[in-house]
Amino acid sequence: MTDTCIVGWAHSAFGKREDAPDLESLMAGVARAAIEDAGIGPEEIDAGFVGVFGEGFTPQGFPASLVLQSVPELRFKPITRLENACATGSAAIHAARDFLAAGRGRFALVVGAEKMTATPGPKVGDILLTASYRKTEQDIEGGFAGVFGRIAEAYFQRHGDQSDALAAIAAKNHRNGVDNPWAQMRKDLGYDFCRTESERNPYVARPLKRTDCSLVSDGAAALVMADAETAAGLAKAVRFRAAVQVNDFLPIAARDITRFEGAREAWARAYAAAGVGVSDLSFVETHDCFTIAELIEYEAMGLAAEGQGGRAVLDGWTAAGGRLPVNRSGGLKSKGHPIGATGVSMHVLAAMQLTGTAGAMQLPKADLGGVFNMGGAAVANYVSVLERAR
């Protein structure tokens, strides 16, 4: 595939965005800003790709052309909506890469957004269950959190109680989120709070407590992509060394759910395509929808052996100053998880690390970054390996 690069980006605050009452307003906050950040005019955008999960979060279906409300110069350009559960943002990025690789244009705009907090809590749970296999998982207590509670239970039965490790992951990500100006929860909760069941930190779906679960969020992120030749003439460019998608069975009963085999395969293919291994990465942004997910993802990316993911966090490997910092942004746990925006946000934050523009989140060494974004319980698995091109 022709090399593609990220050449501009924008990111909104994540959280309960009462100042942005709908999906359209969230998109408006980032679309033009990303184009301006790339240093080009909106008329130079050849196509748009919009990631919105929807599924009942908004009464407004057919969201692709909402971006025209804030960037009318895109009128009569092709714009397509993508959806792939919690990996919706990465699906939009892949579609943009395919468009550019096919030589159909020089610049593509990607926008990911979701408005979740206006939806009542019970309805949120029901909507999220659409990312599971309803035939057999519809009645799991706790909804989607219950699905991951079952994953955690199965992992604990096989490898022992990992409650200490899950609390350490939560504490790490909340500590990191303090430095992220866009994070929904910028508060260092500490290990003891995350480890202890309390009125403020009750069980949601045993063994997962509230601090083990990502947040219901509103937010948006956008980026501009270009082919490598075009990107060479711009002020900044972050190149895809690899971009891989792997899908697995939807029912959790159809696979060994404690292994995230689709994620393992996606990472293996990405390493092969990029000609690197896990030891070459400077940092990773990974999909911590629940702390058990991040723990299993340590093993999927090859950082720890099977059953040893807890060691990676308990021994400090994944801390900001560790051998492989994971979720320096605070991850979904602290930053928030507006579904359609998440994959785009992860790529924006990785690009900022690689260009030395991540502010208080900036790592001293950021040469090669990995991004893992997944839809469902390791069903749609996307891995990107990124490096600074200029």
RODO-2510 file (C-alpha; in nm, 4 decimals, decimal comma):
residues 390
     n   res          X          Y          Z
     1     m     0,0000     0,0000     0,0000
     2     t     0,1161     0,3546    -0,0726
     3     d     0,2512     0,5183     0,2420
     4     t     0,0040     0,7447     0,4165
     5     c     0,0640     1,0047     0,6838
     6     i    -0,1250     1,1996     0,9458
     7     v    -0,0552     1,5673     0,8764
     8     g    -0,2958     1,7574     1,1024
     9     w    -0,5252     1,6988     1,3972
    10     a    -0,7651     1,8395     1,6534
    11     h    -0,9125     1,7068     1,9763
    12     s    -1,2038     1,8228     2,1914
    13     a    -1,2452     1,7941     2,5647
    14     f    -1,4069     1,4633     2,6622
    15     g    -1,6758     1,4413     2,9271
    16     k    -2,0295     1,5629     2,9884
    17     r    -2,0306     1,8340     2,7222
    18     e    -2,3356     2,0478     2,7979
    19     d    -2,1783     2,3181     2,5794
    20     a    -2,2061     2,0795     2,2828
    21     p    -2,5694     1,9657     2,2822
    22     d    -2,5515     1,7300     1,9852
    23     l    -2,3313     1,5313     1,7498
    24     e    -2,3190     1,8129     1,4967
    25     s    -2,1740     2,0594     1,7468
    26     l    -1,9084     1,8104     1,8584
    27     m    -1,7977     1,7609     1,4972
    28     a    -1,7905     2,1348     1,4432
    29     g    -1,5409     2,1733     1,7248
    30     v    -1,2719     1,9659     1,5528
    31     a    -1,3266     1,9368     1,1755
    32     r    -1,2079     2,2780     1,0582
    33     a    -0,9473     2,2943     1,3348
    34     a    -0,7791     1,9771     1,2038
    35     i    -0,7698     2,1163     0,8502
    36     e    -0,6159     2,4407     0,9741
    37     d    -0,3633     2,2431     1,1801
    38     a    -0,2535     2,0662     0,8605
    39     g    -0,1838     2,4047     0,7022
    40     i    -0,4157     2,3536     0,4068
    41     g    -0,7444     2,5005     0,2910
    42     p    -1,0718     2,3106     0,3360
    43     e    -1,1208     2,3107    -0,0404
    44     e    -0,8122     2,0871    -0,0677
    45     i    -0,9822     1,8005     0,1190
    46     d    -1,0753     1,5356    -0,1372
    47     a    -1,2932     1,3124     0,0836
    48     g    -1,4263     1,2776     0,4347
    49     f    -1,4687     0,9747     0,6608
    50     v    -1,6878     1,0061     0,9690
    51     g    -1,6847     0,7581     1,2570
    52     v    -2,0044     0,7507     1,4659
    53     f    -2,1258     0,4424     1,6532
    54     g    -2,4757     0,5811     1,7088
    55     e    -2,7008     0,2786     1,7627
    56     g    -2,9459     0,4974     1,9529
    57     f    -2,7153     0,7499     2,1200
    58     t    -2,8546     1,0142     1,8872
    59     p    -3,1866     1,0396     1,7047
    60     q    -2,9987     1,1813     1,4074
    61     g    -2,9039     0,8949     1,1794
    62     f    -2,7101     0,9414     0,8551
    63     p    -2,4391     1,1607     1,0161
    64     a    -2,1833     1,1786     0,7336
    65     s    -2,2868     1,5159     0,5954
    66     l    -2,3203     1,6828     0,9354
    67     v    -1,9605     1,7940     0,8932
    68     l    -2,0753     2,0265     0,6120
    69     q    -2,2526     2,2417     0,8699
    70     s    -1,9142     2,3591     0,9966
    71     v    -1,7050     2,3093     0,6812
    72     p    -1,9374     2,4015     0,3927
    73     e    -1,6416     2,3945     0,1532
    74     l    -1,6732     2,0154     0,1601
    75     r    -2,0060     2,0303    -0,0207
    76     f    -2,0102     1,7914    -0,3195
    77     k    -1,7092     1,5973    -0,1843
    78     p    -1,7568     1,2255    -0,1042
    79     i    -1,8119     1,1730     0,2697
    80     t    -1,8813     0,8317     0,4205
    81     r    -1,9897     0,7211     0,7687
    82     l    -1,8093     0,4177     0,9184
    83     e    -1,9137     0,2017     1,2158
    84     n    -1,7341    -0,0904     1,3789
    85     a    -1,8402    -0,0800     1,7439
    86     c    -1,5749     0,0712     1,9727
    87     a    -1,3221     0,0578     1,6863
    88     t    -1,5370     0,2895     1,4738
    89     g    -1,2744     0,5651     1,4706
    90     s    -1,0033     0,3316     1,3438
    91     a    -1,2416     0,1981     1,0782
    92     a    -1,2745     0,5551     0,9470
    93     i    -0,8959     0,5934     0,9452
    94     h    -0,8514     0,2719     0,7480
    95     a    -1,1107     0,3825     0,4936
    96     a    -0,9218     0,7103     0,4503
    97     r    -0,5948     0,5199     0,4003
    98     d    -0,7564     0,3035     0,1338
    99     f    -0,8907     0,6126    -0,0457
   100     l    -0,5470     0,7737    -0,0541
   101     a    -0,3677     0,4507    -0,1490
   102     a    -0,6032     0,4102    -0,4441
   103     g    -0,4863     0,7473    -0,5748
   104     r    -0,8341     0,8966    -0,5583
   105     g    -0,7131     1,2093    -0,3801
   106     r    -0,4325     1,3782    -0,1894
   107     f    -0,6047     1,4738     0,1368
   108     a    -0,8692     1,2999     0,3485
   109     l    -1,0432     1,4291     0,6592
   110     v    -1,1353     1,1833     0,9362
   111     v    -1,3759     1,2849     1,2120
   112     g    -1,4802     1,0639     1,5041
   113     a    -1,7517     1,1751     1,7447
   114     e    -2,0100     1,0512     1,9928
   115     k    -2,2722     1,2150     2,2144
   116     m    -2,3443     0,9670     2,4960
   117     t    -2,4242     1,1542     2,8172
   118     a    -2,7676     1,2769     2,7054
   119     t    -2,8837     0,9143     2,7037
   120     p    -3,0264     0,7704     3,0297
   121     g    -2,7995     0,5206     3,2038
   122     p    -3,0060     0,2049     3,1467
   123     k    -3,0388     0,2911     2,7790
   124     v    -2,6609     0,3423     2,7535
   125     g    -2,6114    -0,0128     2,8808
   126     d    -2,8567    -0,1518     2,6289
   127     i    -2,6931     0,0361     2,3413
   128     l    -2,3484    -0,0908     2,4385
   129     l    -2,4811    -0,4471     2,4368
   130     t    -2,5308    -0,4119     2,0613
   131     a    -2,1522    -0,4628     2,0413
   132     s    -2,1972    -0,8116     2,1883
   133     y    -2,3685    -1,1252     2,0570
   134     r    -2,7234    -1,0710     2,1739
   135     k    -2,8402    -1,4276     2,1078
   136     t    -2,6322    -1,5598     2,3974
   137     e    -2,5065    -1,2482     2,5783
   138     q    -2,8227    -1,0366     2,5941
   139     d    -2,9055    -1,1337     2,9519
   140     i    -2,5601    -1,1155     3,1083
   141     e    -2,6024    -0,9217     3,4312
   142     g    -2,4287    -0,5844     3,4182
   143     g    -2,4582    -0,5402     3,0419
   144     f    -2,1300    -0,4881     2,8568
   145     a    -1,9483    -0,4497     3,1889
   146     g    -2,0885    -0,7916     3,2714
   147     v    -1,9317    -0,9333     2,9548
   148     f    -1,5906    -0,8120     3,0680
   149     g    -1,6666    -0,9230     3,4224
   150     r    -1,7018    -1,2760     3,2838
   151     i    -1,3730    -1,2346     3,0977
   152     a    -1,2048    -1,1256     3,4209
   153     e    -1,3554    -1,4180     3,6124
   154     a    -1,2306    -1,6646     3,3517
   155     y    -0,8844    -1,5088     3,3544
   156     f    -0,8718    -1,5177     3,7359
   157     q    -0,9736    -1,8841     3,7388
   158     r    -0,6931    -1,9701     3,5000
   159     h    -0,4159    -1,7425     3,6236
   160     g    -0,5112    -1,6434     3,9767
   161     d    -0,6702    -1,3334     4,1298
   162     q    -0,5462    -1,0250     3,9479
   163     s    -0,7276    -0,7620     4,1555
   164     d    -0,3990    -0,5966     4,2557
   165     a    -0,2964    -0,5631     3,8920
   166     l    -0,6342    -0,4253     3,7835
   167     a    -0,6196    -0,1622     4,0576
   168     a    -0,2658    -0,0721     3,9512
   169     i    -0,3809    -0,0254     3,5905
   170     a    -0,6668     0,1991     3,6999
   171     a    -0,4399     0,4028     3,9273
   172     k    -0,1751     0,4385     3,6562
   173     n    -0,4216     0,5627     3,3997
   174     h    -0,5861     0,8080     3,6370
   175     r    -0,2422     0,9372     3,7342
   176     n    -0,1563     0,9827     3,3651
   177     g    -0,4887     1,1519     3,2949
   178     v    -0,3981     1,4416     3,5228
   179     d    -0,1592     1,5590     3,2494
   180     n    -0,4139     1,5333     2,9670
   181     p    -0,5971     1,8657     2,9191
   182     w    -0,8800     1,6881     2,7326
   183     a    -0,9368     1,4076     2,9834
   184     q    -1,2787     1,3631     3,1379
   185     m    -1,1396     1,2751     3,4820
   186     r    -0,8168     1,4581     3,5676
   187     k    -0,7769     1,3183     3,9169
   188     d    -0,5132     1,0879     4,0634
   189     l    -0,7325     0,8441     4,2566
   190     g    -0,4424     0,6429     4,3942
   191     y    -0,3941     0,2690     4,4177
   192     d    -0,5703     0,2190     4,7518
   193     f    -0,8925     0,3797     4,6326
   194     c    -0,8916     0,1749     4,3120
   195     r    -0,8168    -0,1475     4,5003
   196     t    -1,0833    -0,1112     4,7675
   197     e    -1,4549    -0,1698     4,7305
   198     s    -1,6433     0,1222     4,8811
   199     e    -1,9596     0,3238     4,8494
   200     r    -1,7747     0,5454     4,6014
   201     n    -1,6151     0,2493     4,4247
   202     p    -1,8703    -0,0331     4,4240
   203     y    -1,8638    -0,3500     4,2205
   204     v    -2,0246    -0,3005     3,8805
   205     a    -1,9839    -0,6567     3,7527
   206     r    -1,7668    -0,8705     3,9802
   207     p    -1,4733    -0,8686     3,9947
   208     l    -1,4816    -0,5285     3,8222
   209     k    -1,5404    -0,2170     4,0304
   210     r    -1,6333     0,1288     3,9075
   211     t    -1,2651     0,2216     3,8772
   212     d    -1,2179    -0,0732     3,6402
   213     c    -1,4662     0,0671     3,3875
   214     s    -1,4234     0,3410     3,1267
   215     l    -1,6441     0,6473     3,1312
   216     v    -1,9586     0,7458     2,9432
   217     s    -1,8457     1,0454     2,7425
   218     d    -1,9156     1,3097     2,4826
   219     g    -1,6317     1,4135     2,2566
   220     a    -1,4744     1,4351     1,9140
   221     a    -1,1364     1,4138     1,7446
   222     a    -1,0284     1,4718     1,3869
   223     l    -0,7235     1,4269     1,1704
   224     v    -0,6125     1,5022     0,8180
   225     m    -0,4316     1,2338     0,6208
   226     a    -0,2263     1,2598     0,3032
   227     d    -0,0221     1,0347     0,0785
   228     a     0,3498     1,0324     0,1589
   229     e     0,4495     1,2417    -0,1430
   230     t     0,2045     1,5157    -0,0527
   231     a     0,2974     1,4971     0,3150
   232     a     0,6632     1,5586     0,2302
   233     g     0,5787     1,9204     0,1476
   234     l     0,3951     1,9918     0,4728
   235     a     0,5159     2,1151     0,8106
   236     k     0,4644     1,7851     0,9919
   237     a     0,3848     1,4250     0,9087
   238     v     0,3429     1,1028     1,1056
   239     r     0,3762     0,7927     0,8913
   240     f     0,1986     0,4595     0,9234
   241     r     0,4674     0,1906     0,9342
   242     a     0,1797    -0,0578     0,9598
   243     a    -0,1978    -0,0536     0,9863
   244     v    -0,3706    -0,3879     1,0396
   245     q    -0,7293    -0,4969     1,0973
   246     v    -0,8236    -0,8465     1,2195
   247     n    -1,1759    -0,9622     1,3045
   248     d    -1,2686    -1,2562     1,5277
   249     f    -1,5902    -1,4383     1,6136
   250     l    -1,8560    -1,2204     1,7770
   251     p    -1,9785    -1,4701     2,0410
   252     i    -1,7390    -1,4920     2,3343
   253     a    -1,8324    -1,8606     2,3658
   254     a    -1,6766    -1,9285     2,0256
   255     r    -1,3199    -1,8557     2,1396
   256     d    -1,0800    -1,8529     2,4322
   257     i    -1,1809    -1,5112     2,5562
   258     t    -0,8925    -1,4845     2,8038
   259     r    -0,6389    -1,4675     2,5204
   260     f    -0,7720    -1,1940     2,2871
   261     e    -0,6532    -1,4007     1,9916
   262     g    -0,7655    -1,1425     1,7347
   263     a    -0,5574    -0,8785     1,9094
   264     r    -0,2571    -1,1125     1,9158
   265     e    -0,2907    -1,1754     1,5440
   266     a    -0,3282    -0,8051     1,4659
   267     w    -0,0152    -0,7179     1,6632
   268     a     0,1813    -1,0026     1,5013
   269     r     0,0856    -0,8877     1,1528
   270     a     0,1619    -0,5255     1,2361
   271     y     0,5076    -0,6114     1,3714
   272     a     0,5799    -0,8142     1,0573
   273     a     0,4624    -0,5359     0,8256
   274     a     0,6610    -0,2703     1,0125
   275     g     0,9700    -0,4886     1,0574
   276     v     0,9769    -0,4270     1,4324
   277     g     0,8948    -0,5985     1,7619
   278     v     0,7475    -0,4898     2,0901
   279     s     1,0921    -0,3952     2,2227
   280     d     1,1231    -0,1342     1,9467
   281     l     0,8128     0,0575     2,0544
   282     s     0,8532     0,3755     2,2581
   283     f     0,4942     0,3798     2,3851
   284     v     0,1495     0,2319     2,3256
   285     e    -0,2017     0,3730     2,3399
   286     t    -0,4240     0,0704     2,4026
   287     h    -0,7957     0,0094     2,4423
   288     d    -0,8615    -0,0042     2,8174
   289     c    -1,2409    -0,0054     2,8058
   290     f    -1,2010    -0,2133     3,1224
   291     t    -0,8821    -0,2731     3,3200
   292     i    -0,8953    -0,6457     3,2445
   293     a    -0,8772    -0,5558     2,8755
   294     e    -0,5529    -0,3622     2,9222
   295     l    -0,4039    -0,6473     3,1231
   296     i    -0,4795    -0,9066     2,8541
   297     e    -0,3588    -0,6642     2,5855
   298     y    -0,0139    -0,6563     2,7495
   299     e     0,0060    -1,0246     2,6622
   300     a    -0,1440    -0,9800     2,3162
   301     m     0,1167    -0,7178     2,2227
   302     g     0,3964    -0,9443     2,3445
   303     l     0,5014    -0,7350     2,6445
   304     a     0,4304    -1,0179     2,8889
   305     a     0,3895    -1,3936     2,8636
   306     e     0,0438    -1,5477     2,8814
   307     g    -0,0872    -1,5234     3,2356
   308     q     0,1835    -1,2721     3,3314
   309     g     0,0193    -0,9469     3,2208
   310     g    -0,0160    -0,8340     3,5809
   311     r     0,3599    -0,8259     3,6180
   312     a     0,3873    -0,5568     3,3492
   313     v     0,1962    -0,3041     3,5590
   314     l     0,2942    -0,4198     3,9082
   315     d     0,6653    -0,4032     3,8207
   316     g     0,6247    -0,0590     3,6628
   317     w     0,6954    -0,1567     3,3023
   318     t     0,3917     0,0328     3,1690
   319     a     0,4302     0,3459     3,3835
   320     a     0,5271     0,6770     3,2253
   321     g     0,8920     0,6089     3,3125
   322     g     0,8800     0,2349     3,2463
   323     r     1,0200     0,0212     2,9667
   324     l     0,7016     0,0648     2,7585
   325     p     0,4680     0,3437     2,8734
   326     v     0,1070     0,2441     2,8078
   327     n    -0,1762     0,4970     2,7936
   328     r     0,0255     0,8062     2,8814
   329     s    -0,2916     0,9941     2,7841
   330     g    -0,4846     0,8345     3,0696
   331     g    -0,6474     0,5902     2,8297
   332     l    -1,0198     0,5367     2,8019
   333     k    -1,0267     0,4892     3,1796
   334     s    -0,9380     0,8514     3,2557
   335     k    -0,9639     1,0318     2,9219
   336     g    -1,3127     0,8984     2,8487
   337     h    -1,4607     0,6810     2,5778
   338     p    -1,6952     0,8596     2,3334
   339     i    -1,7137     0,5540     2,1131
   340     g    -1,6863     0,6965     1,7617
   341     a    -1,4102     0,9347     1,8688
   342     t    -1,1890     0,6889     2,0553
   343     g    -0,9839     0,5413     1,7698
   344     v    -0,9248     0,8844     1,6173
   345     s    -0,8283     1,0250     1,9573
   346     m    -0,5731     0,7480     2,0109
   347     h    -0,4062     0,8270     1,6781
   348     v    -0,4078     1,2009     1,7468
   349     l    -0,2415     1,1533     2,0851
   350     a     0,0161     0,9147     1,9384
   351     a     0,0942     1,1670     1,6634
   352     m     0,1433     1,4359     1,9262
   353     q     0,3898     1,2169     2,1159
   354     l     0,5859     1,1467     1,7985
   355     t     0,6054     1,5150     1,7029
   356     g     0,7015     1,6275     2,0528
   357     t     0,3832     1,8316     2,0958
   358     a     0,2109     1,6342     2,3733
   359     g     0,2709     1,8975     2,6420
   360     a     0,2641     1,7600     2,9959
   361     m     0,2002     1,4124     2,8541
   362     q     0,5204     1,4195     2,6484
   363     l     0,7551     1,1254     2,6935
   364     p     1,1318     1,1853     2,6725
   365     k     1,1646     0,9141     2,4075
   366     a     0,8921     0,8859     2,1458
   367     d     1,0318     0,7425     1,8233
   368     l     0,7877     0,4630     1,7416
   369     g     0,4335     0,4358     1,8713
   370     g     0,1777     0,1573     1,8781
   371     v    -0,2004     0,2013     1,8838
   372     f    -0,4502    -0,0748     1,9594
   373     n    -0,8233    -0,0033     1,9225
   374     m    -1,0822    -0,2790     1,9458
   375     g    -1,4527    -0,3167     1,8821
   376     g    -1,6526    -0,5443     2,1093
   377     a    -1,4714    -0,7983     2,3231
   378     a    -1,1629    -0,8247     2,0978
   379     v    -1,3810    -0,8764     1,7890
   380     a    -1,2661    -0,5930     1,5580
   381     n    -0,8951    -0,5450     1,6265
   382     y    -0,6936    -0,2577     1,4797
   383     v    -0,3209    -0,2026     1,5297
   384     s    -0,1194     0,0906     1,3955
   385     v     0,2564     0,1369     1,4174
   386     l     0,3448     0,5032     1,3725
   387     e     0,6626     0,7043     1,3351
   388     r     0,7492     1,0664     1,2674
   389     a     0,8173     1,1298     0,8983
   390     r     0,9012     1,4990     0,9307
***
